[in-house]
Amino acid sequence: MSESRDVHINIPVLTRVEGEGALELDVVNGEIERLNLRIFEPPRLFEKFIEGYECNQVIDMVARICGICPVAYQMSAVQAFERLFGFEEPDWLRAMRRAMYCGEWLQSHALHIHLLAAPDFLGFDSAIAMARDYPDAVKRGLNLQTLGNDLIALFGGRSVHPVGVRVGGFYRAPREEEVAPILQRLRDALPATEALVAWTAGLDFPDDEQAFISVALSHPKEYAVGRGNLISGQGLETDISFYESFFHEHQMPYSTALHATLDGRPYLTGPLARINLNFHQLPKPVRDVMETCGIHFPSHNMFHSIVARAIELHFAVFEAVALLERYQVPQSSYIEVPPQEGNAFGCTEAPRGFLWHRYDVDQQGIIRFARIVPPTSQNQGRIEEDVRHSLEKLGLNASDEAIRLRAEQVIRNYDPCISCATHFLKLDINRR
């Protein structure tokens, strides 16, 4: 005799993730028959309303897409325009933009590790609850996030929606007396970030090995952040201008968020993908920390993403120190660059994965068309695959509460950027 049971679980306000969405599961005879991660993404319209504006205005406008990673949007946009206009970054400018980007990786990774993901691994429902037993860890996270924000503001004028980036450089170069205290704080933070790698590696991870495709930027001279070709673990290597030839977005009938595929398959972008593909290009002191943490990379356990973030956080501080130690005030903070007509392509590594931009620009430097592909939407299909695999690994005879908690943990593990691409989780399980 078979038993049919409908279970409806509604989570109207989900802690540690903003927004709303739904996970629908049909479990039939102990197997998942249907799994839909439904996303109710409102129309942002950024791609349309930046049409008609000139390039430097657009650089500031796209920063408003995300309050957590505005630098990524600015850097992908400015790279696109400068590539089209034939401008080659001077060494000083490339280094300081990379330092600013390190600030974004630092604050974003610190926020996710300490306040959003760690409570799941340690059995707390919030960072506030976790702070009672792990006050030093939470303080460390807040201090590192503040340091990252201050590094962004050093070049951007402010940490949220910075306004310092323009075609040809920065609107203003910091004075040496402004750089010095940030540099010292970064040096002082290095022991804490090294300890963070060991702390995350010591968490209790589910045994969750699975197969997936990793995709990231890669550059022959550095651990890729702001430039490089797109590569995959299956052998793809292509210039960013050919993104649309290999990667395809499609609409799912149950979700307003687009799914992206490579050769018809979902793929992973973000810290774990970057570490898997580019770990050999980390500076040796950072690689030494990675190799002694007890977690081996490349890794195909998605829960190791938190360790990959910690490694990248340590790298961001190490790299920012190296860059700012060579800081000198330039004669001019920018070079005037005349616009040119054509198709502009930019791609950089946001904290959550690579962020691809395309702009069609006229002779006056006015945007006539735009397409922006954020990392969270690219990870949607991979998230669904991961939820399915992880719930089957957990066991579908588990309680509804255990299934809900594991599904939330899996999705939060990706650090989905809600303001960029998605909302979050209401769970509806139908057992038959």
GIHUFEN-V689589 format. One record per backbone hydrogen bond with DSSP energy under -1.0 kcal/mol. NH is the residue of the N-H (numbers start at 1). CO is the residue of the C=O. If there is no record, write none. Layout:
# GIHUFEN-V689589
{{NH | CO} {NH | CO}}
This chain:
# GIHUFEN-V689589
{{5 | 431} {7 | 429} {9 | 427} {17 | 14} {22 | 38} {23 | 426} {24 | 36} {25 | 428} {26 | 34} {27 | 430} {28 | 31} {31 | 28} {33 | 26} {34 | 26} {36 | 24} {38 | 22} {38 | 36} {49 | 45} {50 | 46} {51 | 48} {52 | 367} {53 | 50} {55 | 365} {58 | 54} {59 | 55} {60 | 56} {61 | 57} {62 | 58} {64 | 61} {65 | 62} {73 | 69} {74 | 70} {75 | 71} {76 | 72} {77 | 73} {78 | 74} {79 | 75} {80 | 76} {81 | 77} {82 | 78} {83 | 79} {84 | 80} {85 | 81} {87 | 82} {94 | 90} {95 | 91} {96 | 92} {97 | 93} {98 | 94} {99 | 95} {100 | 96} {101 | 97} {102 | 98} {103 | 99} {104 | 100} {105 | 101} {106 | 102} {107 | 103} {108 | 104} {109 | 105} {110 | 106} {111 | 107} {112 | 108} {113 | 109} {114 | 110} {115 | 111} {116 | 112} {117 | 112} {118 | 113} {120 | 117} {121 | 117} {122 | 118} {124 | 119} {130 | 126} {131 | 127} {134 | 130} {138 | 134} {139 | 135} {140 | 136} {141 | 137} {142 | 138} {143 | 139} {144 | 140} {145 | 141} {146 | 142} {147 | 143} {148 | 144} {149 | 145} {150 | 146} {151 | 147} {152 | 148} {153 | 149} {154 | 150} {156 | 152} {157 | 153} {163 | 156} {166 | 169} {169 | 166} {170 | 333} {171 | 164} {178 | 175} {179 | 175} {180 | 176} {183 | 179} {184 | 180} {185 | 181} {186 | 182} {187 | 183} {188 | 184} {189 | 185} {190 | 187} {193 | 189} {194 | 190} {195 | 191} {196 | 192} {197 | 193} {198 | 194} {199 | 195} {200 | 196} {201 | 197} {202 | 198} {203 | 200} {208 | 206} {210 | 300} {215 | 268} {216 | 231} {218 | 229} {229 | 218} {230 | 238} {231 | 216} {232 | 236} {233 | 214} {235 | 232} {238 | 230} {242 | 239} {243 | 240} {245 | 242} {246 | 243} {247 | 243} {248 | 261} {250 | 259} {255 | 252} {256 | 39} {259 | 250} {261 | 248} {262 | 265} {263 | 246} {265 | 262} {268 | 213} {274 | 270} {275 | 271} {276 | 272} {277 | 273} {278 | 274} {279 | 275} {281 | 278} {282 | 279} {287 | 283} {288 | 284} {289 | 285} {290 | 286} {291 | 287} {292 | 288} {293 | 290} {304 | 301} {305 | 302} {308 | 304} {309 | 305} {310 | 306} {311 | 307} {312 | 308} {313 | 309} {314 | 310} {315 | 311} {316 | 312} {317 | 313} {318 | 314} {319 | 315} {320 | 316} {321 | 317} {322 | 318} {323 | 319} {324 | 320} {325 | 321} {327 | 324} {335 | 168} {342 | 361} {344 | 359} {346 | 357} {348 | 355} {349 | 225} {350 | 353} {353 | 350} {355 | 348} {356 | 373} {357 | 346} {358 | 371} {359 | 344} {360 | 369} {361 | 342} {362 | 366} {365 | 362} {367 | 53} {368 | 360} {369 | 360} {371 | 358} {373 | 356} {378 | 374} {379 | 375} {383 | 379} {384 | 380} {385 | 381} {386 | 382} {387 | 383} {388 | 384} {389 | 385} {390 | 386} {391 | 387} {392 | 388} {393 | 389} {394 | 390} {395 | 391} {398 | 395} {403 | 399} {404 | 400} {405 | 401} {406 | 402} {407 | 403} {408 | 404} {409 | 405} {410 | 406} {411 | 407} {412 | 408} {413 | 409} {414 | 411} {415 | 412} {418 | 416} {421 | 417} {428 | 23} {429 | 7} {430 | 25} {431 | 5} {432 | 27}}
